[in-house]
Amino acid sequence: MIGSARGARGVTPDVVAVVYERGPRQFEPETRHDHQSDRKWTLGPWQPSWTRREHADAVQEVRSAIARGDVYQVNIVGHASASYTGDPSAALARVAAMPGARYGGVLRGQGWAIACASPETLLELRNGRLVTRPIKGTAPATVQGAADLRSSLKERAEHIMIVDLERNDLARVAVTGSVRWPRLFAVRRWSNLWQAESDVEARLRPGVGLAELLRAVCPGGSVTGAPKLAALAQIARLEPVGRGPSMGAFGWIGPDFLDLGLTIRTVAVDGERVHLWAGGGITIDSDPLSEVAEAEAKAAPIRAALRP
């Protein structure tokens, strides 16, 4: 697990590695519910790090930055936390087992834990083939929601912008001319939402090591924006707390492969509180209140899974 930025109150370490002597080993998320621990688990009210108005104002700030020509798109992420008592194990296992989670699992350490239900591939490498699968575009998982997502010019423009950014990121470590995007704006379900996803792939250039590879793609384009460095400056200016282990990476690294999910839909637990992050990409056409509602829609299934 790789954290993406300064943590909210130092929830987790920046990097955690679990080393297996024999592998590759198929990871299986914790899905068994300890009903005894669930009876002891209580969760207090969620306390956001900013109000809905402050979130909407941040969206408007990004729109103003886009109008000035500072950026094209910025992903704005909000944070909320809740106090708890008891053992969070069963609640975290429910998060990890959520439908649509490609990277579902629980990771623990002394005084902390994270549960990931991410549907998004940050980077996969097998047999020299690199793949990233950016997700951008969200709608309710209904027939009308799917139709609205497919027909939305705003969502498609937001998505294509990030696909283009990911093409550029992979090109930094790819064989010249090998970058392709064989699947574009495919609609896929996560929990109660439709999300648009693309495949961007390339052949890895000989001699590129793990550190260079991670520097090329981290942090992920779908949770930063374009241009990436300018978007990161806006994120640092506008977001009220750090992203902690969210918007980082969670997965497997082996001698000849890696498979890392982007830690969206991820919960962190410290000794006193549960932490949750959610947000979305902002473009010039974004409506501030709609963006606030989208972030709440992404967080809602996680909150529901955590309830005793």
Buried (B, 14 or more C-beta within 10 A) or exposed (E): BBBBBEBBBEBBBBEBEEEEEEEEEEEEBBEEBBEEBBEEBEBEEBEBBBEBEBBBEBBBBBBEBBEEEBBBBBBBBBBBBBEBEBBBBBBBBBBBBBEBBBBBBBBBEEEBBBBBBBBBBBBBBEEEEBBBBBBBBBBBBEEEBBEBBBEBEBBBBBBBBBBBBBBBBBBBBBBEEBBBBEEBBEBBEBBBBBBBBBBBBBBBBEEBEEEEBBEBBBBBBBBBBBBBEBBBBBBEEBBBBBBBBBBBBBBBBEEEEBBBBBBBBBBBBBEEBBBBBBBBBBBBEBBBEEBBBBBBBBBBBBBEBBEE
